[in-house]
Amino acid sequence: MHRSSGPLVVASLCAMMFIQFFIWGAWYVTAGNYMAAHGMSGIIHWAYTVGPLAAIVSPFFLGMVADRFFASERVLAAMHLIGGIAMLLAPLAARVSGTLFILVLALHMLAYMPTLGLTNTLAFHNLTNQEKQFPLVRVFGTLGWIVANWVVSKGLNADKDPVQFYVTGAACFALTVFSFFLPHTPPPARGQPVSARAILGLDALRLFRSPSFAVFIISSFLICIPLAAYYAYAPVFAANAGFANPAAKMSFGQMAEVFFMLVMPWFFAILGVKWMLVVGMLAWVVRYGLFSGAAAGGGVPWMIIGGILLHGICYDFFFVTGFIYTDKKAAREIRAQAQGLLVLVTQGLGMFIGAQVSGMLYNSLVLGRDAQGIGAFQSFWLIPCIAAAVVMVLFAMLFRDDSREELATH
């Protein structure tokens, strides 16, 4: 039985979500510039590979342990305690070796990634009107990310400083303590039989019988490969272009995300699933085109800021629409598995391969070419621009939104 979601409960969930994403935003945008400043430019991509790896492992932990044996708020506290300790050790590890630094980040992400699902579980369990209340709670996560960017980058000037990891660790410990004041949320799957089939989402594979869903999943996987370059190297690119406090500038993308989330229902009614996804993919093509053009022009500021501001369309129109389409396509009993499959394919496998590919491109096209200055990034951004364009065209040609037709016949 759900608790009554009174104002105090909703406020506590908003605060939880704010700190949850403050933790991620406090280091994720600035880590690349920190590594570049501390002799680790050649392994920046590994810092953005450990997250996707953790995203692949996370469903097993949630499905086999967290969802079955322990209250969600207690697991949240334990995970953030481990993640906080790892973050405090990160600067020390960096002084020893780059490999040890990456391993410490991996430990943090292995603890952090399951908490994304746990915070959603806590919110959904304790809200009485999920459709209306959850978007309000979730937007506090985006605000937490923005505030973290500004605190670390603008407030502390710590884009290249180990202070970012101490801020992250402190936020982890704050959420550890705060978790004990969250509404009690018993394990959602207590007493239910555990199966690798359910955890892996194998029942959701029957959705591949629909040609359009197969096109959607394959396209989502393929486009996440060029997408990974943005998360790992856009802040490094902005710093090389001469932007002061690059992480604060990068937060403009999350501000745009909030705006487009608010107007998204209006666009959805006009465009429908297919063209929302196409416009989302097109935004990535334009973004990388702007970055490549900015590099060719010696670091044109308006083109870089324009590319960052496109994040609202890039994220909301593609990822959020993808979740909505998957929810429409999947029967009720396999919806959770279908959403898990989508996350595994995109945020897990796609971003993992993308981080490695972008790392190889950066190391071969940019690293060590200081004489070319910012111009070395021109080809680096042009390659994912072309790759995203190819996926977009193929998707537009092959995909047909049949989710509405299927809903009508169910």
N, C-alpha and C positions, 0 to 999 in steps of 0.2 A: 504493500500500500504506500502510495506517495505521500510525502509530507505536504502540508499546505505551504505554497510558495508565497509567503508574506513578504513585505518590503525588506525585512532584515535578511531573509534567506536569499532573495534576489540580489541584494547589495553584497552579501558575502560571496555569492557566485561570480558577480561582476569583478570583485576585488581579486578572487582566485584567478580568473581569466586574465586580468591585467598583469598580475605578477608572473603567471605562466609564460606569457609571450614577452614580457620584459626580460626574462631570463634568456630567451633565445635571441632577442634583438640586441642585447647588451654586448654580444661578442661575434655573432654570425656575420654581420656586415663589415666589421673592422678586422677580423682575424687575418684576412689576406694582406692588408697593409701592415699589420703587425709582423707577419711572417716575412714580408719583403724587407722590412727594416731590420730584421734580425737574422739575415742570411739564409732564409728558408724559401726563397722565391720558387725554387725548382720543385717544391712539394706542396705548394698551395692547394693544388687540386685534391690532395689527400685529406685536407681538412674538410673538404666538401664532399668527400666520398664516404666518410664514416657515418654521416647522417642517413644517407640512403641505405647503407648496410644495416644500420640500427632499425630502419623502417621495415626492412625485410624480416629481421629477427623478432621485432616487437609483437606481431600478432600471436606468435607462439607463447610468449611470456603472458600476454593478456588472457589468451584462451585457456592455457593449461594451469596458470597459477592465480593471477590477479582476479579474474572473474569468478573464481570458484571457491577460494579458501579464506580471503581476507577482505575486510571492509575497504571500500575504494579509497576513502580519505586516509586510512593508515598506510596503504601501499603508496599513495601519493607522497606522504611524508617521508617514507623510507627511500623512495627513488630520488627525491630532491636532496635528501641528506647525502646520499652517495654522489650525486651530480655536483653538489656544492663542494665537497671535499676534493673531487677531481679538478674542479676549476681553480681552487686555491693552489693546487699542485702544478697547474699548467705552466706558469712562468718559470718555476724551478726546473721542470722537465725540459723546457726550451733551452735552458742554459747547459743542460747535459747533452742533448742531441735532438735533432729534428724528428727522428723516429720515435723517441720517447714522448715528445710533445704530441705527436699524432695519436699515439696509443692512449695518452691521458684524455685527449679529446674524444676518442672512441669510447672510453669508459663513461665519460659524461653523457654522450649521445645514447649509449645503450641504456642508461638510467633515464634519460629525458624522453626519448621517443614514446615509451609506453604511457607517459603521463599525458600526452595529447589525447589518447583514447580515454584515459581515466577522468580527465577534467570534463570531457563530453558526457561520460557516464554519470558523473556527479550532477552535472547541470540537468540532463534529461530526467534523471530520477527525481529531482527535487523541484521541478517546474510543473505547474498544473496545466499551463497552456504553452506547450513547447514551440508551436509554430510562431506564436506572437512574441514569446519571451526570450527564446534562445538567440535570435538575431541581436537583440539588445545586449545580452550577456556576451556574445561572441565579439561584438564590435569593441568591447573593452580590451580584448586581446590585441587587436590591431592598434588601439591607442597605447597599450603597454609597450608594443614594439617601437612605435614612434617616439615615445618618451625616453625609452632606453637609448635609441640612436642619438637623441639630443643631449641626454645626460652625459653619455660617454664621449661623444664627438664634440659637441659645442660647449657643454659645461665643463668637462674635464680635459678637453683636448687630448684624448687618449686613443685616437685612431691607431697609433703605432706604439702604444704604451701598455705594459702589463696590467695597469690599473683596470682595464676592461674585464679581465678575468676575476679580479677581486670583487668588482661590482656584481658580476654574474654570480659568483659564489655567495655573496651576501644576500642576493635576491633568492637564491636557492634555499638558504637557511631560513629566510623570512617566510617562504611558502611552506617549509617543513613545519615551522611553529604554527602558522596560520591554519594548516590542514586539520589540526586537532580542534579547531573551532568551527569547522565546516559541518553541515548537517550529516548525521550518521547515514551512510549509504552501504547497506549490506551487499555482499558479493552477488552480482546479478545472475550468475549461472550456478549457484550453490545447489548441489544435489543432482545436477544434470550430467548425463554421461559425456565423457570427453572423447573426441575422435579427431584423429589427424585430418580426416576428410573435411570436417566442419571448419577446423582451424585454417586449413589451406584454402578453404573456399572452393573446393572441387565441385560442389553442387552447382555453383554459379557458372561453371564451364558450359552448362547446357544452353546458356544464353548465346553461345557461339553458333548455335543452329540458325540464328538470325543473321543473315549476311551483313545487315547494317550495323549490328552490334559488333560483329567481328571487325568491320572496317573502323568503327569508332575506337575499339580497344587497341588495335594495331597502330592506328594513326596517333592515338594518345601516347603510346609507348615511343613511337618514332620521333614525335615532336619534342618529347621531354629530353631527348639526347642533345639537340642544339640549345634547348632552354637552359641547361645546367651552366652554360658559360656565363650567363648573366649573374647568377648568384655568387659564383666564385670570383669573377674577374671584373665586373662592372665597378665595384668600389676601388680596385687597383687602377683601373683605367681612369676613373674620375680624379684620383690622386695624381696620376701622371699628367693629367691635363691641367694641373695647377689648382684644382679646387681645394680650398681650405675646408677643414671639417667634412670630408667626403661622406661619412656615414649620415650626418645631418641632412645633406643634400639627397642622399638615397632615400631618406624617409618621406620625401615628396611622393614617392611611388605608393607608399602605404596610405598617405592622405588621399591620393586619387582613388585608391581601392575603396575607401570608406564612401566617397562620393558615388562611385559607380555601383556600389552595392545598394545604395539607396534608390538609384534610378533604374536598376536592373529589371525590375518587374515590367516597367514601361517598354524597355527595349525587347524584353522576352515576348511580350504580346505582339509586337510588330514583326520581329525577325523570326521567331521560332527557334527550335533547337539547332537545326543545321546551320543557319546563317549566324547565329550567336557564336557557334564554335568556329566557323570560318572567319568571322570578324576577329575573334580572339587570336586565332593563328596569324591572321594578317597583321595584327598589332605587333606580334613578335618579329615578323618580317620587317616591318617599318622601323621598329626599335633598333634592330641590328643594322639596318641600312643607315639610319641616322648616326649610329656609333661609328660605322665604317667611314661615312662621309665626314664626321667630326674629326676622326683621326687623320684623314687625308688633308683636311684643312688646317691641321696644326692644333686641333683641340677646340673646335668651335663650341662655345658654352651653350648656346641655345639648342643646338642639336643634341647635346648630351642631356640637358635638362628635359628636353622633349621626349627623349627615349626613356628617361626615368619616369616621367609622368604617365607614359603609356601603360605603366604597371597595372593601373586600375582596370583597363580593358584586357590586358594580357592575362591577369589572374582571374578576375571575376567572370569574364565572358568565356574563358576556356575551362578553368578548373571547376568553378561553381556550377556552370551549365552542365559540365560532365557528370557531376554528382546528381543533378536533377534528372538528367536523361537516364542515368543508370537506375535511379529510384523508380522511374516510370516503367522501365523495361522489365525489371525484376519482379517476380511474384513475391508476395509478402514474406513467405517463409525463407526466402534466400536473399532478401534485400541487404541484410548486414554482410553476408558473404560477398555479394556483388560489389558493395562499396569497398570492402576490404581488398577484393581482387583489383579494383581500379587503383587504389592507393599503392598496392604492391607493384603493379605494372608501371605506374607513373613515377610516384615519389621514391619508390624503391629501385626497381630494375632500370627504368629510363634515366633517372637522375644519376644512378651509379655509373652506368656506361658513359653518360654525358660528362660527368665530372672527370673521368679518366681521359676521354677524348679531348675535352677542352684543355686539360693539363698538358697533353702531348702537343696540341696546337700552340699553346702559350710558350712552352719550352722550346719549340722549334722555330716559331715565327717572331716572338717578342723578346724572350729572355736572352740577355747578352748582346742585344742590338741597340745599345744606348745611343750610338751615333745617329740612328734614325729618329730618335726621340719618340714622340707620340704617334708618328707615322707608322711605326712598326705594328700598331694595332689595326691598321686598315684591313689587311688580309685576314687577321684573326677574327674580326667581326663579320667580314664578308662571307666566310665559309658557313657559319650557322645561319646567316641570312638566306643564303641559297638553299640550304638544307631544309629550313622551315618552309620556304616557298614551295619546294617540291612536294613536301608532305601536305601542305594546304591545298594545292591544286589537285592532287590525287584524292584527297578526302572530299573535296567539293564535287569531283566527278563521280565518285563511287558511293557516297553516303546518301541514304534516303531516310528521313525521320518517319518511322512507322510506329513510334510509341503511342501516338494518339489513336491511330487506327486499332492497335491492339487493346488499348484501354477500353475502347468502345465495344469491342467484341467479348471482353472478359465478363 
